[in-house]
Structures are given as C-alpha cells and as structure tokens.
Amino acid sequence: MRTTKVRDLDTGVTTVRLTGDLTATTQTTVRATIGTAAAECPPAVLVDLSDVSRADSAPLNVLAAATHQAQRAWGVPVLLYAPTPQVRRCLGAFRTLVSLYDDRWHALTAVHAHVPRWIRQRLRPQPTAAAEARAVLDEACLIWNLGLLNEPARLVASELAANAIRHAATAFELTAGYTGRYLRIAVRDGSPTMPRPVDTRPPTCHVPPPETGRGLRLVEITSTYWGATRIPGGKIVWALLRTNRRRSPGSAGAADPGTP
C-alpha cells in the first residue's frame, strides 16, 4: 500500500491517496497517514480510494477508526471518495461511521457546504506585514467568536510573519483555519530553510532571552503544538491553539508531521 498526501494551498484541504491493497498488514500505514494529515488541522481531509485494488471488510475498519479519531482529536472531517465497487460493498458495514462520495467533486461540494472557516492573505516581506498579520487574526477571531484566543493568536501570527520577513525575505502567505477544536495559524514562504528555536528545553519563564530564535520560542510557549512542513519551493510554519487553551503533554518544541 502506497500513500500520498497532497495539500491544496488555495483551499487548505488535504487529500490522501491510497494505492494498492488494503490488508491487515497495511492498515497501520493508512491510519498513520490519515492521522498525520488531520493533525495539521486542514479544513478537511479527503481520502481517494480509486486506486485501492483489493480490500476486505476487516481492514476497511481502519477508515472508520481514522475518521472517528480525526474528528475527536482535531475536529477535522474525513471524507472518502471514488471507491471501487468492491470497496463500496465492503464499506457498507461502516456506512453510519464514514462519509462516502462517488467522486472528488461531490466530496469537495460537501466540504464547501459546511463553509470551512478559512482565511488567507498574501503579504509582502516588509515591516508592516506583521501588523497586517495581526489584523487578519483580529478579523478571524471576531468572525469565528474566538475572543479568548485573540491575543495569543495575534502574537503567533505576528511572530510567524516576522520570522518570514527576517529569514525568508520572500513574499509569504498567512492562513488561519478553525476546526472547532483548534485555531490553526500558518505562514508559507519561499525559503527551504527550516526554522530552529534557540533551544527545545521547557521554558522556565514566559520571557525568552533577546536573541535569534526568540520569535519561535514565543510561538512555542503560546501554542499547543507547532511545527514546520517542507513543500515544493519553500515551507509552511504552523501553530495550533486549542480553543480551551490547555497545553498538551509534550507540546513544547517543533514537530514535523510530514510533507503534504
């Protein structure tokens, strides 16, 4: 079983393509791939089943389990589409647990029908861009009724923008998305150099030292999770803010959940 993740940078939707046989030995790979895609908190994860050549009912349970986990942990919907006749028959046992569509168009239509909470703004690498990034998050938090997250969201957006201005020196794109459990803030720039904080030790105070990497330490302290993902022509640096503002164990430090 081969798995491929592709992110649509216009809509934020991630597509997972499965190719090969879905068996008891490959279902772990499938679940991990869908789980990793959901952990980046896109508006939705679409799973393309058109190239699944063989599957039995028992291994297909992994799709129901992955759907449940993505919704429970991250608030991210998982939609399946384009099953072969055999896969469709076998998925009948899980029809109340999965969302299944005939093709990609119908799956995307279902995503758009729920009006994904997604804002995107392209910014130039100039000093005023950090203030523009804060304004975007002001608008997002107002529209999505996330007043309690407004200040930390402004801080994260400002620091990610400043980092792109200082180190990437390219035009960059700021996106914000809300899944119901997490507010995701991300900056995509044109530099392949991955970010590095000053150190990854748990902070002993809330004021990092004034040195290179300070902005990433602020992002680390403020967010529940943060990380960086390589993409063709650059990278995406992202952070998640949980709506109840509780930090999760092991959240300090960057994590790269994989290339979309």
Beta strands, then each sheet from edge to edge (+ up, - down):
strand 1: 2-7
strand 2: 14-22
strand 3: 45-55
strand 4: 78-81
strand 5: 99-101
strand 6: 117-123
strand 7: 172-178
strand 8: 182-189
strand 9: 225-231
strand 10: 234-242
sheet 1: 1+ 2- 3- 4- 5-
sheet 2: 6+ 7- 8+ 10- 9+
end
